[in-house]
Amino acid sequence: MSATSTGSPEQLQFLTELLERGLLVASGTDGLFGRGALFEDIRLAFNRVVSRAAAPESAEALHFPPLVPRRQIERTGYLGSFPHLAGTVFAFSGTESQALEQQARAARHEDWSEFQAMTDLMLAPAACYPVYPAVAARGPLPADGVLIDVGSGYVFRHEPSPDPTRLQSFHLRELVRIGDPAAVRAWRDAWRDRGVELLRSLGLEPSPTTANDPFFGRAGRMLAESQREHALKFELHVPMVGPEPLAVASFNYHQDHFGSAFDLRLADGGVAHSACLGFGEERVVLALLRTHGFDVALWPAPVRRVLWPVS
């Protein structure tokens, strides 16, 4: 779903209710919100639901900051496929007089970008990106590959919109599987089905859908067609504001894309394949609020027990 420049009346009404109830906190910039205590309580509870579902697999936990070295992103081809979504960190690199001029322009809300230079950092577009070089640095994979629990990480996509379901900064709850093609694809497919059951346990109605990433330009349209043709990406869509269901989770088979980019090797020396899954935590929270209402005390008891089990 693509948001319009002004947002639909239904989206704006939903946003107004979220703000009035303190679930979201306005920042003055589209797609960037603070979260109230209840919103965060629901989000963290959902995060724990995913952790419990993943526990039997005994994944290795690796957690990274929301910044990644720029060279890692450059190696993946992200800037060719998604230049419109990327966020790069810039910093001041001038003299004392330039610093004063920068401040003067900033105080007048004028352009002061000439005093900023690109750093070696970028905002993470997905929580899984640092996993591949970190695992590659260890050498060849074990015979059965690896499974990494990346946890819940802040990510960035430059998609400013008044639609509260389309954020620029949000949390992805991710797991990554790296190994031989058959094992990786089987894991991805199993988690797609598991994700359906997980969301159904929360009273949502997910629909598995073959999907594609929002690739850029003419070449991107060809990549999107190939991605759909080979069923490399599935999304789980749930009803939300607007006429179309919205993706709240994705299950992606990368083939050897990251294996080749970072020289990830199988035990026998072959190039490793990878897959990842990601739940958009804020979207799940918004779907729960939209489906069950703003008063959590009135949510269906089975849903509350899944989110907040009694120990």
C-alpha angles and dihedrals in degrees: 000000000000119000119227121238092259102029125242119278089250092052093047092048091051090049091049091054092047091052096044091052093048094242090123128026119214119236099185092251125093114252095014119102142159117230127232123226096264093048091052092045090057093044094051091045090055090048089057090050089058091046091054091049091051097043097092090061092059094217120192111252118231121168128190137184121257089257126079133189109268092230091061091057091045091056093054096057091239093137090058095047101035110018090142092061101042124111121201126193116235127186139186115273105167144099131283092262090049090051089055091048091048091053092047092052092044090052088056091044091241128143111287098161094114089075093057126085130195114261129205091263136090132182111259110255090196132009093239099063097091091049097075100056090040092055093041090056089064093064128236116005123251114266092264095042124231138286117206127194105206092182121209115329136176112246134181134224120172097231107127109193138150088228104108090213093060108067131176093212120033145137125269118195102210143183124184129203120196123182143081118348098252095049093044095049092045090052092050092050093047091052092048088060092041090052091056091054092044093055092043089056086061093054095257126130108225122189117201109226133181104238146170136221119254095261118186128247134341095318088049091059089057091049090050092052091049092048091054094042092056094039092236094151132043126181132194110225124198132182113270137149112320133038097287130061115251130230113249098168138024133198113200134190109199096185105207096328097115093029090060094040094055101024094247106181133199120226089264092051098258122132112271123235124216143199134185139191126207133188114201097225098195091049091051090051091049091048090052092050092046093048102039103025135245097287105081090191088067096050115116111281094235090056092049091050091053092050098038108023117189109246 
